[in-house]
Amino acid sequence: MISKGSFENNFKDYSPVTTNNILTESRDEISSEFQEKLQNYKRSKLHLVTTDMQSDIFYDGTIYTGSAGMALYYLSCCSLGKNDSNVELLKKALNYIDINNLKRHRISFMCGDAGPLALATVISYKLGNKRPEKYPDYKELALRLMSLVSLLEDSPDELLYGKAGYLYALLFVTKHIPAKDVIPVCHFEKVISSILKSGKQFSAQMKFDTPLLWDWHDKIYFGAAHGMAGIMYMLLQANAYITTAEKKVVKTAIDWLLTQRFPSGNFPSSLSSNARDRLVQWCHGAPGFIPLCLLAHQIYDDERYLKIAVQCGDVIWQRGLCSKGYSLCHGVSGNAYGFIQLFQATKNPMHLYRACCFMEWCALERPGTELHHPDRPASLFEGALGRIYLAEDMSRVLNAKFPAFCL
């Protein structure tokens, strides 16, 4: 180990001369040999999750730790065109969504009611007249999703439990359903306005040199799961619903946030006088900043953001083999998505190679490389399903999306 948080990375770094048969000769795709390994791993692990670990998948109905995570996986497996295999996958996904027992106390996509409702809306739309008898029409489900706005002002702003997670649910539906005004523009504007309002109010209260600042459980978090990076990334993904003035405010806040980096290139988990440069994982640290910086580069046309994103990738390569294990949230498979995102943005084969190395680490499960056993070992964000999702995405890397986060 190089620290209490990670294992030493003994993989050879990328070289144009040799990539250990991981990439093709053209260096822009995964080799057929590595693809076969991915498929074998995925089939074996999926069989385990849907048989021996099936009861754990139904721990709850959420995307983060429960059955809706499996539904999201099956939806992600659908091809772009409409065919019979898609119908089969979509109906299989519905088996993992329970829209009749929602608790109506959390608003977010990952850990709240918005996730199952958004998934059900999209799947109902895609199935059309092939949906199960008496299953609600997508318009009815979209209205149920929009009704969760009643929870808006009593919700936090962050991604896992709060408003940013609800904004993702709305964006998710509009991405998959081209029908006009399935979610009205005014509904987006209400959610975005609430997020920005609380960000401005808290910043004014704290008197920091940033126009936006949010807290969660009395701490100012910076990362993707509970902090500023996740909130502002969601606002940037909702770019079409944000005014020019609001975009400038978000940019100023991003620029302030990026000044909080450690000298190593990593980011603190929160604003604290004794913050330690320890965590390199999606929820807290550099990996969660890569999509924010890449999208900021695309929207604001500023090369600084791309440079910081690449530097975050180097931090992950050096310190991203997390001792906690293989999870999406705080483990190696989540970190692998950082390399995938960099490859998509730059087409530099180094990033694809690095993603494959981290995928291999997750698949091999060497003894002693998971020092923190997950509470929900089958789930999407803590357990085995996250690695299955990653293996699926690695096989179509240019279209891969970090689940429940990237559109």
C-alpha positions in Angstrom: 0.0 0.0 0.0 1.1 3.6 -0.6 -1.3 4.9 1.9 -4.1 3.7 4.2 -6.5 4.6 1.4 -5.0 2.8 -1.6 -2.7 0.0 -2.8 0.4 0.5 -4.8 -0.2 0.5 -8.5 2.1 -2.1 -10.0 0.6 -2.0 -13.5 3.0 -0.9 -16.2 1.8 2.5 -17.5 0.7 2.9 -21.1 3.4 2.7 -23.8 2.8 2.8 -27.6 5.1 -0.2 -27.9 3.2 -2.6 -25.6 -0.2 -2.7 -24.0 -0.2 -6.3 -22.8 -2.7 -7.4 -25.5 -5.3 -5.1 -23.9 -5.8 -2.8 -26.9 -5.9 -3.4 -30.6 -2.9 -2.4 -32.8 -4.7 0.8 -33.7 -4.8 1.6 -30.0 -8.3 3.0 -30.2 -10.3 -0.1 -29.1 -10.1 -2.9 -26.6 -8.7 -6.1 -28.1 -10.9 -9.1 -28.9 -8.9 -11.1 -26.2 -9.7 -8.6 -23.5 -13.3 -8.2 -24.7 -13.8 -12.0 -24.3 -12.4 -11.7 -20.7 -14.9 -9.0 -20.0 -17.8 -11.0 -21.4 -16.9 -14.1 -19.4 -16.5 -12.0 -16.2 -19.8 -10.3 -16.8 -21.8 -13.5 -17.5 -20.3 -15.2 -14.4 -20.9 -12.3 -12.1 -24.4 -11.6 -13.3 -25.4 -15.2 -12.8 -24.1 -15.0 -9.2 -25.9 -11.7 -8.5 -29.2 -13.0 -9.9 -29.1 -16.3 -8.1 -27.1 -16.6 -4.9 -27.2 -12.8 -4.2 -30.7 -12.2 -5.4 -32.1 -11.4 -2.0 -29.5 -8.7 -1.4 -30.5 -7.0 -4.6 -33.9 -6.6 -3.1 -32.5 -5.0 0.1 -34.5 -1.9 -0.9 -36.1 -0.4 -4.0 -33.4 2.3 -4.7 -30.8 2.5 -7.4 -28.0 3.0 -5.0 -28.3 -0.1 -2.8 -31.4 -1.9 -4.2 -33.4 -3.5 -6.9 -33.7 -0.4 -9.1 -30.0 -0.6 -9.7 -30.6 -3.8 -11.5 -33.4 -2.2 -13.6 -31.0 0.6 -14.6 -28.4 -2.0 -15.7 -30.9 -3.9 -17.9 -32.0 -0.6 -19.4 -28.4 0.3 -20.2 -28.0 -3.0 -22.0 -30.7 -2.1 -24.6 -29.4 -1.4 -28.1 -30.2 1.9 -29.7 -32.7 0.4 -32.2 -36.0 -1.3 -31.2 -35.9 -5.0 -31.4 -37.3 -8.1 -29.6 -34.2 -8.4 -27.3 -34.8 -4.9 -26.1 -38.4 -5.8 -25.2 -37.2 -8.8 -23.2 -34.6 -6.6 -21.3 -37.1 -3.9 -20.6 -39.6 -6.3 -19.2 -36.9 -7.9 -17.1 -36.0 -4.5 -15.8 -39.6 -3.9 -14.7 -39.3 -6.9 -12.4 -36.8 -4.9 -10.3 -38.9 -1.7 -10.0 -41.5 -1.3 -7.3 -43.6 1.9 -7.9 -46.4 0.8 -5.5 -44.4 1.1 -2.2 -42.5 4.4 -2.6 -41.9 6.2 0.7 -42.1 9.8 -0.6 -39.5 11.1 1.8 -36.5 11.3 -0.5 -36.5 13.1 -3.8 -33.3 12.0 -5.5 -32.6 9.5 -8.4 -30.0 7.4 -6.5 -31.5 7.1 -3.1 -35.0 8.3 -3.4 -38.3 7.8 -5.2 -37.3 9.7 -8.3 -35.0 6.9 -9.4 -37.6 4.1 -9.7 -40.2 6.5 -11.1 -37.9 7.9 -13.7 -36.9 4.4 -14.8 -40.5 3.2 -14.9 -41.4 6.3 -17.0 -38.7 5.6 -19.6 -39.3 1.9 -19.7 -43.1 2.3 -20.1 -42.4 4.8 -23.0 -40.0 2.4 -24.7 -42.3 -0.6 -24.4 -45.3 1.3 -25.7 -48.2 -1.1 -26.3 -46.0 -4.0 -25.4 -45.9 -3.0 -21.7 -47.5 -5.4 -19.2 -51.3 -5.2 -18.9 -52.4 -2.4 -16.4 -48.9 -1.0 -16.2 -49.2 2.8 -16.1 -48.6 4.8 -19.2 -45.4 6.9 -19.3 -47.4 10.2 -19.1 -49.0 9.1 -15.8 -45.6 8.1 -14.4 -44.0 11.4 -15.5 -46.7 13.2 -13.5 -45.9 11.1 -10.4 -42.3 12.0 -10.9 -43.1 15.7 -11.1 -45.3 15.5 -8.0 -42.2 14.9 -6.0 -41.5 18.6 -6.4 -43.6 19.0 -3.2 -40.5 17.6 -1.4 -38.2 20.2 -3.0 -37.8 22.8 -0.3 -37.4 20.3 2.5 -34.6 18.5 0.6 -30.9 19.1 0.7 -29.2 20.3 -2.4 -26.7 17.4 -3.0 -26.8 14.5 -5.4 -27.4 11.3 -3.3 -30.5 12.5 -1.4 -31.3 15.9 -2.7 -32.3 18.4 -5.3 -29.4 17.8 -7.7 -30.4 14.1 -7.7 -34.0 15.1 -8.6 -32.7 17.3 -11.4 -30.8 14.3 -12.8 -34.1 12.2 -12.7 -35.8 14.9 -14.8 -32.9 15.1 -17.3 -32.8 11.3 -17.5 -36.4 11.2 -18.6 -36.0 13.9 -21.2 -32.9 12.2 -22.6 -34.8 9.0 -23.2 -38.2 10.3 -24.2 -38.1 12.7 -27.1 -41.8 13.4 -26.7 -42.3 17.2 -26.4 -42.8 18.6 -22.9 -42.9 15.3 -21.1 -41.3 17.4 -18.4 -42.2 21.0 -18.9 -39.4 23.7 -19.0 -41.0 25.5 -16.0 -40.5 22.4 -13.9 -36.8 22.3 -14.6 -36.6 26.0 -13.9 -38.2 25.6 -10.5 -35.7 23.0 -9.4 -32.7 24.9 -10.8 -33.9 28.1 -9.2 -34.2 26.4 -5.8 -30.7 25.0 -6.0 -29.2 28.3 -7.1 -31.1 30.2 -4.5 -29.9 28.1 -1.6 -26.3 28.2 -3.0 -26.4 32.0 -3.2 -27.9 32.4 0.3 -25.4 30.1 2.0 -22.5 31.7 0.2 -23.7 35.2 1.4 -24.0 33.9 4.9 -20.5 32.3 4.9 -18.9 35.3 3.1 -16.6 33.2 1.0 -15.2 34.4 -2.3 -17.6 32.3 -4.3 -21.2 33.2 -5.5 -22.4 29.6 -4.7 -21.8 27.4 -1.7 -23.8 24.6 -0.3 -23.7 22.5 2.9 -24.8 19.1 3.9 -25.0 17.9 7.5 -23.2 21.1 8.6 -20.2 20.6 6.4 -19.2 22.2 3.1 -18.5 19.1 0.9 -16.6 19.5 -2.3 -17.0 16.1 -4.0 -19.5 14.4 -6.4 -21.8 12.6 -4.0 -22.6 15.3 -1.4 -20.8 18.4 -2.5 -20.2 21.2 -5.0 -18.7 19.1 -7.8 -21.8 17.0 -8.0 -24.3 19.9 -7.8 -22.5 22.0 -10.3 -22.0 19.1 -12.7 -25.8 18.5 -12.6 -26.4 22.3 -13.3 -24.1 22.1 -16.3 -25.9 19.0 -17.6 -29.1 21.1 -17.4 -27.3 23.8 -19.5 -30.3 24.1 -21.8 -32.5 25.4 -18.9 -30.0 27.9 -17.4 -29.7 31.5 -18.4 -26.5 33.1 -19.6 -26.2 35.0 -16.3 -26.6 31.8 -14.3 -23.9 30.1 -16.4 -21.5 32.9 -15.5 -22.3 32.5 -11.8 -21.8 28.7 -12.0 -18.5 29.2 -13.8 -17.2 31.6 -11.1 -18.2 29.0 -8.4 -16.4 26.2 -10.4 -13.3 28.4 -10.6 -13.3 29.0 -6.9 -13.8 25.3 -6.2 -10.9 24.3 -8.4 -8.6 26.6 -6.3 -9.2 24.3 -3.3 -7.0 21.5 -4.8 -4.2 19.9 -2.8 -0.7 20.4 -4.3 -0.9 16.7 -5.3 -3.8 17.5 -7.7 -6.4 15.7 -5.6 -9.3 17.5 -3.9 -10.3 17.6 -0.2 -13.6 16.0 0.7 -14.7 19.1 2.4 -13.7 22.6 3.5 -11.7 22.1 6.6 -8.6 23.5 8.2 -7.4 20.0 8.9 -8.4 18.4 5.6 -6.2 15.4 4.7 -5.1 14.4 1.2 -6.4 10.9 1.6 -9.5 10.0 -0.4 -9.2 9.3 -4.2 -12.7 8.0 -5.0 -15.8 9.1 -7.0 -17.7 10.3 -3.9 -14.9 12.3 -2.4 -11.8 13.3 -4.3 -10.4 13.8 -7.8 -12.5 11.1 -9.7 -15.7 13.0 -9.2 -14.2 16.2 -10.6 -13.3 14.8 -14.0 -16.8 14.9 -15.5 -17.3 18.4 -14.1 -14.1 19.7 -15.6 -14.7 18.0 -19.0 -18.2 19.5 -19.3 -17.0 22.9 -18.1 -14.3 22.7 -20.9 -17.0 21.9 -23.4 -19.4 24.6 -22.3 -17.0 27.4 -21.5 -14.2 26.6 -24.1 -11.5 27.0 -21.5 -8.4 24.7 -21.8 -7.7 25.0 -18.0 -10.6 22.7 -17.3 -9.3 20.0 -19.6 -5.8 20.3 -18.1 -7.2 19.8 -14.6 -9.3 16.8 -15.7 -6.2 15.1 -17.1 -4.3 15.9 -13.9 -7.1 14.2 -11.9 -6.6 11.2 -14.1 -2.9 11.0 -13.1 -3.9 11.2 -9.5 -6.3 8.2 -10.0 -3.6 6.2 -11.8 -1.2 6.8 -8.9 -3.5 6.4 -5.9 -6.9 5.1 -7.2 -6.6 1.4 -6.4 -8.7 1.9 -3.3 -8.2 -0.3 -0.3 -12.0 0.0 0.4 -12.7 -2.3 -2.5 -14.2 -2.3 -6.0 -17.4 -0.2 -5.7 -18.6 2.6 -7.9 -19.1 5.0 -5.0 -15.8 4.6 -3.1 -13.8 2.0 -5.0 -11.8 1.1 -8.1 -14.7 0.6 -10.6 -15.9 4.1 -9.9 -12.3 5.4 -10.5 -12.1 3.5 -13.8 -14.9 5.7 -15.1 -12.6 8.7 -14.8 -10.3 7.1 -17.4 -13.2 6.3 -19.6 -14.4 9.9 -19.5 -10.9 11.1 -20.3 -10.7 8.7 -23.3 -14.0 9.9 -24.6 -12.9 13.5 -24.4 -9.3 13.2 -25.7 -9.2 9.8 -27.6 -5.8 9.3 -26.0 -5.3 5.5 -25.8 -3.4 5.9 -22.5 -6.7 6.6 -20.7 -8.4 3.5 -22.3 -5.5 1.4 -21.3 -5.6 2.6 -17.7 -9.4 2.0 -17.5 -8.7 -1.6 -18.6 -6.1 -2.1 -15.9 -8.5 -0.9 -13.3 -11.2 -3.2 -14.7 -8.8 -6.1 -14.5 -8.1 -5.3 -10.9 -11.8 -5.4 -10.1 -12.3 -8.6 -12.0 -9.4 -10.6 -10.5 -10.5 -9.8 -6.9 -7.1 -10.7 -5.5 -7.1 -11.8 -1.8 -6.6 -8.8 0.5 -7.6 -6.1 -2.1 -11.0 -5.4 -0.5 -10.3 -4.3 3.1 -13.8 -2.9 3.6 -16.5 -5.4 2.8 -19.6 -3.7 1.3 -22.8 -3.4 3.4 -24.8 -4.4 0.3 -22.5 -6.7 -1.6 -24.8 -7.2 -4.7 -25.8 -3.6 -5.2 -25.0 -1.1 -7.9 -23.0 1.5 -6.0 -21.5 -0.6 -3.2 -21.3 -4.1 -4.7 -20.9 -6.6 -7.5 -23.5 -5.0 -9.9 -21.3 -1.9 -10.2 -18.5 -4.0 -11.6 -20.9 -5.8 -14.0 -22.1 -2.4 -15.2 -18.5 -1.3 -15.7 -17.7 -4.4 -17.7 -20.8 -3.8 -19.9 -19.7 -0.2 -20.5 -16.1 -1.2 -21.3 -17.4 -3.2 -24.2 -18.9 0.0 -25.7 -16.5 2.5 -24.2 -17.3 5.5 -26.4 -21.0 5.4 -25.2 -20.2 4.5 -21.6 -21.8 6.7 -18.9 -21.2 6.7 -15.2 -24.5 5.3 -13.9 -27.0 7.7 -12.3 -24.6 10.6 -12.8 -23.6 11.2 -16.4 -26.2 11.5 -19.1 
